[in-house]
Amino acid sequence: MYIVLPKGIWILILSVALFSFNLAFAQHHGGEAAPPISFGNKQVTVSTSLEPVDFIPGKHTSANLKVRFYDSQTNTNIEKVTYRVQIFSGETLLASQTFYDKDGELGVVIKPNSNCAEKEVWRCTKYEGEKDLIVPNALTSSGNSPPIIKGPVFDKGGTYTVKVAIIGATNPKTQTAEDINFETNIVIAQEQKLSIKTAQGETPITIKAFQDKLTNFQFSESAKSISFEMPFSWEHAEHVALVRNDIEIPKNFVPFQNVNSFKGTINGIPIFPKDLHFDPYSSKETNIIHFLVTGEELKTLKKKVGEDKQTMLVVITPEQNNAVKSADVKFSNGYTATISYDTRYSASKDVPFTIAFFDSSGIVAKEIRYAYSVKDPKGNEFGVNTGDNSNLLGISVTGGVDSRLITIPDKGSYTLQLVLIGRGLIDFGSFVPASMQFDISEKGDPANTTKSDKAEKKDTKKSDKKDTKKKVEKKKTVKKTTKPGTKSTTKNNATKS
């Protein structure tokens, strides 16, 4: 059955619902999907995610790791799957266990424990759960309770690598001809309690550092800028998928009031507007500055910073002219959404959006499910996203506020189309659409050089001009003093000089 939605959005309802094209291996909030691999006539992939998405070691006692094996072209799960799951911190193996799941969506409870005196850390990890009756040495997640991993896993902040080998699929007794291997990352934050010192006193702030802890955190009252340092080996920058820090600042912090956009530098080099995302909606007490730099940008920065450096120095400053615009949209069921987006266009082509959903009473609509797409100035639809759960249509937004990077191909006027689908596991009676027009026009490219670089180039040009002038004068002098008998030799010497 087909349902026609306003604004040209088509949704196919057949237990699996998609927009006009399927979602490729997109990265989703709180998790990551690996690039697909051919398996028979399918393009299969594995996605991993962690719940809660804001899991903090020490603050939370457990987390749910979800590993999904599915066809990326149809977004349908592959059933009766045998997985070998290994979790690494850097090159250190923390856990390794075989699991079986009948519906292709493995769920494992992780209970972190830092107490480990073993040289080989994986020896401290223990596994609990029901053993599968068919697959040897496998724990099943299809039983009455999910399997449990206890040990030094997700016990501290940083990037963890989850390696998944599919060793059997479609039948618990059948193994694949060879293992199908996938690799994804899970990033865990650690909290730091710091303070900003001003003439009016100290303001407590919270940092969620997803790599190493931040050091030398300072605030400049004259520039209203935040600066901090973090250990970072630029030599290995190409192996880092993402650098991320969340800075939570009280809403009553005066220097940042009436500010909604920021600019920044890393080791003196300007970064893209998308790297600094301002979020005033997720918390009632604080505004959040999300600092996120992708691996591709880190590779580019490495060429300018130099691979011998071991530190990342970050400076974040409010924009003089606020580049973030906001608009409210109304849905026919009484719900509303406040949409904020960055109008600056840069070579990255990724534009940050924040969408805060409210119910008919004006309260943040937690557990909302929605989908979106974008229309370009010619009316062509792209960027369709209906979520990644084949059994539940829509992007699930636990806290009612969603942040997205949407790739916009060029400057111009676009339309963001939203469709409300339901809340929690309950669908609304019908799809509820709304739309908003937005313009991406302002230039947001970071400069290719710093001020010192520009000054150096300017001085070099001046120096080149002086050298050229000297050479010309030298040539003129040579011509005047050259004797007829030495003409050929003088020419050669002048050319060499």
C-alpha positions as CSV (number, residue, x, y, z in Angstrom):
1,M,0.0,0.0,0.0
2,Y,1.3,3.5,-0.9
3,I,0.5,6.6,1.1
4,V,1.1,10.0,-0.7
5,L,2.4,12.7,1.6
6,P,2.4,16.4,0.9
7,K,5.7,17.9,-0.5
8,G,6.3,14.9,-2.6
9,I,7.4,12.4,0.1
10,W,6.6,8.8,-0.8
11,I,6.5,6.1,1.9
12,L,6.2,2.4,1.2
13,I,4.5,0.5,3.9
14,L,5.4,-3.2,3.9
15,S,6.6,-3.8,7.5
16,V,9.7,-1.9,6.2
17,A,9.1,1.7,5.3
18,L,11.4,3.9,3.2
19,F,11.5,7.2,1.4
20,S,12.1,7.4,-2.3
21,F,15.6,5.9,-1.9
22,N,17.3,3.7,0.7
23,L,19.8,4.9,3.2
24,A,23.4,3.9,2.5
25,F,25.9,3.3,5.3
26,A,25.1,6.6,7.2
27,Q,26.4,7.2,10.6
28,H,23.6,7.6,13.2
29,H,23.5,9.3,16.5
30,G,25.1,7.1,19.1
31,G,26.4,4.5,16.7
32,E,28.1,3.7,13.4
33,A,27.5,1.5,10.3
34,A,30.3,-0.1,8.4
35,P,30.6,0.1,4.6
36,P,28.6,-2.7,2.9
37,I,30.0,-6.0,1.6
38,S,28.6,-8.3,-1.1
39,F,26.9,-11.4,0.3
40,G,25.1,-13.5,-2.3
41,N,22.8,-11.0,-4.1
42,K,22.8,-8.6,-1.1
43,Q,24.9,-5.7,0.1
44,V,25.2,-6.4,3.8
45,T,26.6,-4.4,6.6
46,V,26.8,-4.2,10.4
47,S,25.8,-1.3,12.6
48,T,26.7,-0.9,16.2
49,S,25.2,1.5,18.8
50,L,25.2,2.1,22.5
51,E,22.3,3.0,24.8
52,P,22.1,5.3,26.5
53,V,23.7,7.5,23.8
54,D,25.1,9.8,26.6
55,F,26.7,6.9,28.5
56,I,29.3,8.1,31.0
57,P,31.6,5.6,32.8
58,G,31.1,5.9,36.5
59,K,27.8,7.8,36.1
60,H,26.0,4.8,34.5
61,T,26.5,1.2,35.7
62,S,25.6,-0.5,32.5
63,A,25.0,0.0,28.8
64,N,23.3,-1.9,26.0
65,L,25.4,-2.7,23.0
66,K,23.3,-3.4,19.8
67,V,24.9,-5.1,16.8
68,R,22.7,-5.3,13.7
69,F,23.4,-7.4,10.6
70,Y,21.3,-6.3,7.6
71,D,20.9,-5.7,3.9
72,S,21.8,-2.1,3.3
73,Q,19.8,-1.9,0.0
74,T,16.5,-2.9,1.6
75,N,17.2,-2.1,5.3
76,T,16.0,-5.5,6.3
77,N,17.7,-7.7,8.9
78,I,19.5,-10.9,8.0
79,E,18.1,-13.6,10.3
80,K,19.6,-16.5,12.2
81,V,23.1,-15.0,12.6
82,T,26.2,-16.2,14.4
83,Y,28.5,-13.3,15.4
84,R,32.0,-13.2,16.8
85,V,32.3,-9.9,18.6
86,Q,35.6,-8.4,19.7
87,I,36.1,-5.1,21.5
88,F,39.4,-3.2,21.4
89,S,40.8,-0.1,23.0
90,G,43.5,0.9,20.6
91,E,45.4,-2.4,19.9
92,T,44.4,-3.9,23.3
93,L,41.8,-6.7,23.2
94,L,39.2,-6.3,25.9
95,A,36.5,-8.8,25.0
96,S,35.9,-11.7,22.5
97,Q,32.8,-13.8,22.5
98,T,30.5,-15.7,20.0
99,F,26.8,-15.0,20.0
100,Y,23.7,-16.2,18.1
101,D,20.6,-14.2,17.4
102,K,17.6,-15.3,15.4
103,D,16.4,-11.9,14.2
104,G,19.7,-10.3,13.2
105,E,19.7,-7.7,15.9
106,L,22.1,-8.7,18.7
107,G,21.7,-7.1,22.1
108,V,24.4,-7.4,24.8
109,V,24.5,-5.7,28.2
110,I,27.9,-4.2,29.1
111,K,28.8,-3.9,32.8
112,P,32.1,-2.0,33.0
113,N,34.6,-2.9,35.7
114,S,38.1,-1.3,35.9
115,N,39.6,-3.7,38.4
116,C,42.0,-5.7,36.3
117,A,45.6,-6.7,37.2
118,E,46.2,-9.0,34.2
119,K,48.8,-8.1,31.6
120,E,46.4,-9.5,28.9
121,V,43.3,-7.4,29.8
122,W,40.8,-9.7,28.0
123,R,41.5,-12.3,30.7
124,C,39.6,-10.1,33.2
125,T,36.4,-10.1,31.1
126,K,33.6,-12.5,32.1
127,Y,30.5,-13.6,30.1
128,E,27.1,-14.5,31.3
129,G,24.0,-15.7,29.6
130,E,22.1,-18.6,28.0
131,K,24.1,-21.0,25.8
132,D,22.7,-21.6,22.4
133,L,21.5,-25.2,21.9
134,I,22.8,-25.5,18.4
135,V,25.8,-23.1,17.9
136,P,28.9,-24.3,19.9
137,N,30.2,-21.9,22.6
138,A,27.7,-19.2,21.6
139,L,25.6,-17.2,24.0
140,T,22.1,-16.4,22.6
141,S,20.4,-13.0,22.8
142,S,17.1,-14.6,21.7
143,G,16.4,-16.1,25.2
144,N,14.7,-14.8,28.2
145,S,17.5,-12.4,29.1
146,P,20.3,-10.8,27.1
147,P,23.9,-11.9,27.5
148,I,26.2,-9.9,29.7
149,I,29.8,-8.8,29.4
150,K,31.5,-7.9,32.6
151,G,35.0,-6.4,32.7
152,P,37.2,-3.5,31.6
153,V,35.0,-2.6,28.7
154,F,33.7,1.0,28.2
155,D,35.1,1.7,31.7
156,K,36.8,4.9,30.6
157,G,36.4,7.6,27.9
158,G,37.8,7.2,24.4
159,T,37.3,5.5,21.1
160,Y,36.6,1.7,21.2
161,T,36.8,-0.5,18.1
162,V,34.1,-3.2,17.7
163,K,35.2,-5.9,15.2
164,V,32.3,-8.1,14.2
165,A,32.8,-11.3,12.2
166,I,29.7,-13.0,10.7
167,I,30.5,-16.7,10.8
168,G,27.0,-18.0,10.1
169,A,23.8,-16.6,8.6
170,T,20.3,-17.6,7.5
171,N,20.6,-21.0,9.3
172,P,22.1,-21.7,12.8
173,K,23.7,-24.9,11.4
174,T,25.2,-23.2,8.3
175,Q,28.5,-21.3,8.4
176,T,29.6,-18.8,5.8
177,A,32.3,-20.0,3.4
178,E,34.6,-17.5,5.1
179,D,34.1,-14.9,7.8
180,I,32.5,-11.6,6.8
181,N,34.4,-9.0,8.8
182,F,33.2,-5.5,9.8
183,E,34.7,-2.8,11.9
184,T,33.0,0.1,13.6
185,N,33.8,2.6,16.4
186,I,32.0,3.4,19.7
187,V,33.1,6.7,21.3
188,I,32.7,6.9,25.1
189,A,32.8,10.3,27.0
190,Q,34.3,11.2,30.3
191,E,33.1,14.1,32.4
192,Q,35.2,16.9,33.7
193,K,34.0,19.6,36.1
194,L,35.7,22.9,35.5
195,S,35.0,26.6,35.9
196,I,35.2,29.8,33.9
197,K,36.7,32.7,35.8
198,T,35.5,36.2,35.1
199,A,35.5,39.6,36.9
200,Q,32.0,38.6,38.2
201,G,33.3,35.3,39.7
202,E,33.5,31.7,38.7
203,T,30.9,29.8,36.6
204,P,30.9,26.0,36.9
205,I,30.9,24.1,33.5
206,T,30.8,20.5,32.5
207,I,33.0,19.0,29.8
208,K,32.2,15.7,28.1
209,A,35.6,14.7,26.6
210,F,35.4,11.8,24.2
211,Q,39.1,11.4,23.9
212,D,41.7,12.4,26.5
213,K,40.8,15.0,29.2
214,L,41.2,18.6,28.3
215,T,44.0,20.7,29.9
216,N,44.8,24.4,30.3
217,F,41.1,25.4,29.9
218,Q,40.9,29.2,29.9
219,F,38.5,32.0,29.2
220,S,39.5,35.4,27.7
221,E,37.2,38.1,28.8
222,S,38.4,40.6,26.2
223,A,37.8,38.2,23.2
224,K,35.1,36.2,25.0
225,S,36.9,33.1,23.8
226,I,37.3,29.7,25.3
227,S,40.6,27.9,24.8
228,F,41.9,24.4,25.8
229,E,44.5,21.8,25.0
230,M,44.2,18.1,24.5
231,P,46.9,15.4,23.8
232,F,46.8,14.5,20.1
233,S,49.4,12.8,18.0
234,W,49.2,14.5,14.6
235,E,51.5,11.8,13.2
236,H,48.6,9.4,13.5
237,A,45.8,11.8,12.6
238,E,44.6,9.7,9.6
239,H,43.7,6.9,12.0
240,V,41.3,9.1,14.0
241,A,37.7,8.9,12.9
242,L,36.4,11.8,15.0
243,V,37.5,14.3,17.7
244,R,34.7,15.4,19.9
245,N,34.1,17.4,23.0
246,D,30.8,18.8,24.5
247,I,31.1,22.0,26.6
248,E,28.0,22.6,28.8
249,I,27.8,26.2,29.9
250,P,25.0,27.7,32.1
251,K,22.4,29.7,30.2
252,N,22.9,32.7,32.6
253,F,26.6,33.0,31.6
254,V,26.6,36.7,30.5
255,P,29.3,36.8,27.9
256,F,27.5,34.1,25.8
257,Q,24.0,35.5,26.1
258,N,22.5,36.6,22.7
259,V,25.1,34.4,21.0
260,N,24.1,31.4,18.8
261,S,27.1,30.7,16.6
262,F,30.9,30.3,17.1
263,K,34.1,30.2,15.0
264,G,37.2,28.3,16.0
265,T,40.8,27.4,15.3
266,I,42.9,24.4,15.8
267,N,46.6,25.2,16.4
268,G,45.9,28.6,14.8
269,I,44.2,27.2,11.7
270,P,40.5,28.1,11.1
271,I,38.1,25.2,11.1
272,F,34.7,24.7,9.3
273,P,31.5,26.2,10.7
274,K,30.0,22.7,11.1
275,D,32.7,21.8,13.6
276,L,31.1,24.0,16.3
277,H,27.4,23.3,16.8
278,F,25.5,25.4,19.4
279,D,22.7,23.6,21.1
280,P,20.4,25.6,23.4
281,Y,17.6,23.0,23.5
282,S,18.8,19.7,25.0
283,S,19.1,21.1,28.5
284,K,17.0,23.5,30.5
285,E,20.0,24.7,32.6
286,T,22.8,24.8,30.1
287,N,23.7,25.6,26.5
288,I,26.0,23.0,24.8
289,I,28.8,23.8,22.4
290,H,29.5,20.6,20.4
291,F,33.0,20.5,19.1
292,L,33.3,17.8,16.4
293,V,36.1,17.4,13.8
294,T,36.0,14.5,11.4
295,G,38.8,12.4,10.2
296,E,38.9,13.8,6.7
297,E,39.4,17.3,8.1
298,L,42.1,16.1,10.5
299,K,44.1,14.8,7.5
300,T,43.9,18.3,5.9
301,L,44.9,20.0,9.2
302,K,47.8,17.6,9.7
303,K,49.5,19.0,6.5
304,K,49.4,22.5,8.0
305,V,50.1,21.7,11.7
306,G,52.9,19.2,11.1
307,E,53.0,15.6,12.1
308,D,55.7,16.2,14.8
309,K,53.2,18.0,17.1
310,Q,51.6,16.2,20.1
311,T,49.0,18.7,21.1
312,M,45.7,20.1,19.8
313,L,45.1,23.7,20.9
314,V,41.5,24.8,20.3
315,V,40.2,28.3,20.5
316,I,36.4,29.0,20.3
317,T,35.1,32.5,19.9
318,P,31.5,33.9,19.4
319,E,30.7,35.1,15.9
320,Q,30.1,38.9,15.8
321,N,27.2,38.4,13.4
322,N,25.1,35.4,14.5
323,A,25.1,32.9,11.6
324,V,22.5,30.5,13.1
325,K,18.9,31.1,12.2
326,S,15.8,29.6,13.9
327,A,12.2,29.1,12.8
328,D,9.2,27.4,14.3
329,V,7.0,25.0,12.4
330,K,3.5,23.9,13.3
331,F,2.1,20.4,12.8
332,S,-1.6,19.8,12.3
333,N,-1.8,17.7,15.5
334,G,-0.8,20.6,17.7
335,Y,2.9,19.7,17.9
336,T,5.6,22.2,17.0
337,A,9.3,22.1,16.2
338,T,12.0,24.7,16.6
339,I,14.6,24.3,13.8
340,S,18.0,26.0,14.0
341,Y,20.5,25.8,11.2
342,D,23.8,27.4,10.3
343,T,23.5,29.7,7.2
344,R,27.3,29.6,6.5
345,Y,28.2,27.5,3.5
346,S,31.7,25.9,3.4
347,A,33.6,23.5,1.3
348,S,32.6,20.7,3.6
349,K,29.0,21.1,2.4
350,D,27.7,19.7,5.7
351,V,25.2,22.0,7.5
352,P,24.4,21.5,11.1
353,F,20.7,21.4,12.1
354,T,19.1,21.2,15.5
355,I,15.4,20.2,15.7
356,A,13.6,20.5,19.0
357,F,10.1,18.9,19.2
358,F,7.3,20.1,21.5
359,D,3.9,18.6,22.2
360,S,0.6,20.5,22.1
361,S,1.3,21.7,25.7
362,G,4.7,23.2,24.8
363,I,6.6,20.4,26.6
364,V,9.6,18.8,25.0
365,A,8.2,15.7,23.1
366,K,10.5,13.0,24.3
367,E,10.6,9.6,22.5
368,I,9.4,11.3,19.3
369,R,9.8,9.5,16.0
370,Y,10.1,11.5,12.7
371,A,11.6,11.4,9.2
372,Y,12.9,14.1,7.0
373,S,14.0,15.0,3.5
374,V,15.3,18.1,1.7
375,K,14.2,19.7,-1.6
376,D,16.6,21.7,-3.7
377,P,15.6,25.0,-5.6
378,K,14.4,22.9,-8.6
379,G,12.2,20.7,-6.5
380,N,14.4,17.6,-6.5
381,E,14.2,15.6,-3.3
382,F,17.4,14.3,-1.5
383,G,18.9,13.6,1.9
384,V,15.9,11.3,2.8
385,N,16.2,9.8,6.3
386,T,13.6,7.5,7.8
387,G,15.7,5.9,10.6
388,D,17.6,2.7,10.7
389,N,15.2,0.3,12.5
390,S,13.5,-2.0,10.1
391,N,10.9,-2.9,12.7
392,L,10.0,0.7,13.7
393,L,9.7,3.5,11.2
394,G,11.3,6.8,11.9
395,I,14.3,8.4,13.6
396,S,13.8,7.9,17.4
397,V,14.7,11.0,19.4
398,T,14.9,9.9,23.1
399,G,15.3,13.4,24.5
400,G,13.0,15.2,22.0
401,V,16.0,17.2,20.5
402,D,17.8,15.9,17.5
403,S,21.1,17.2,15.9
404,R,21.9,16.4,12.3
405,L,24.6,17.2,9.7
406,I,22.8,17.4,6.4
407,T,24.9,17.6,3.2
408,I,23.8,20.6,1.1
409,P,25.3,20.5,-2.5
410,D,25.4,24.2,-3.1
411,K,24.3,27.7,-1.9
412,G,20.6,28.4,-2.5
413,S,17.1,28.2,-1.1
414,Y,16.0,24.8,0.1
415,T,13.0,23.2,1.8
416,L,13.3,20.9,4.9
417,Q,10.4,18.5,5.0
418,L,9.5,16.8,8.3
419,V,7.0,14.0,9.0
420,L,6.0,13.1,12.6
421,I,5.4,9.3,12.8
422,G,4.8,8.6,16.5
423,R,6.1,8.5,20.0
424,G,7.8,5.5,21.6
425,L,6.3,2.4,20.1
426,I,3.0,4.0,19.3
427,D,2.3,5.5,15.9
428,F,0.2,8.5,15.4
429,G,-3.1,7.9,13.6
430,S,-1.6,9.2,10.4
431,F,1.6,10.8,9.3
432,V,1.9,14.5,10.3
433,P,3.9,16.6,7.8
434,A,5.3,20.1,8.0
435,S,8.0,22.0,6.1
436,M,10.4,25.0,6.4
437,Q,12.2,26.9,3.7
438,F,15.8,27.8,4.5
439,D,18.7,29.6,2.7
440,I,22.3,28.7,2.7
441,S,24.2,31.7,1.4
442,E,26.8,33.1,3.7
443,K,30.4,32.3,3.1
444,G,31.8,30.0,5.8
445,D,35.0,28.6,4.3
446,P,37.9,28.7,6.8
447,A,40.9,30.6,5.6
448,N,43.7,28.4,4.2
449,T,46.3,30.3,6.1
450,T,46.7,32.0,9.4
451,K,47.6,35.6,9.9
452,S,51.2,34.6,10.5
453,D,51.2,32.6,7.3
454,K,49.8,35.5,5.3
455,A,52.4,37.9,6.8
456,E,55.1,35.4,5.9
457,K,53.8,35.1,2.3
458,K,53.6,38.9,2.1
459,D,57.2,39.3,3.4
460,T,58.3,36.5,0.9
461,K,56.7,38.4,-2.0
462,K,58.5,41.6,-0.9
463,S,61.7,39.7,-0.6
464,D,61.2,38.1,-4.1
465,K,60.6,41.5,-5.6
466,K,63.8,42.9,-4.0
467,D,65.8,39.9,-5.2
468,T,64.4,40.3,-8.7
469,K,65.2,44.0,-8.7
470,K,68.7,43.2,-7.6
471,K,69.1,40.6,-10.4
472,V,67.9,43.1,-13.0
473,E,70.3,45.8,-11.7
474,K,73.1,43.2,-11.7
475,K,72.4,42.2,-15.3
476,K,72.4,45.9,-16.3
477,T,75.7,46.4,-14.5
478,V,77.2,43.3,-16.2
479,K,76.2,44.5,-19.6
480,K,77.8,47.9,-19.1
481,T,81.1,46.5,-17.9
482,T,81.4,43.5,-20.2
483,K,84.3,43.6,-22.7
484,P,83.7,42.3,-26.2
485,G,86.2,39.5,-25.7
486,T,84.3,38.1,-22.7
487,K,80.8,38.5,-23.9
488,S,79.9,34.8,-24.1
489,T,81.3,34.0,-20.7
490,T,79.6,36.9,-19.0
491,K,76.2,35.9,-20.4
492,N,76.5,32.4,-19.1
493,N,77.5,33.7,-15.6
494,A,74.6,36.1,-15.5
495,T,72.2,33.4,-16.4
496,K,73.4,31.2,-13.6
497,S,73.3,33.9,-11.0
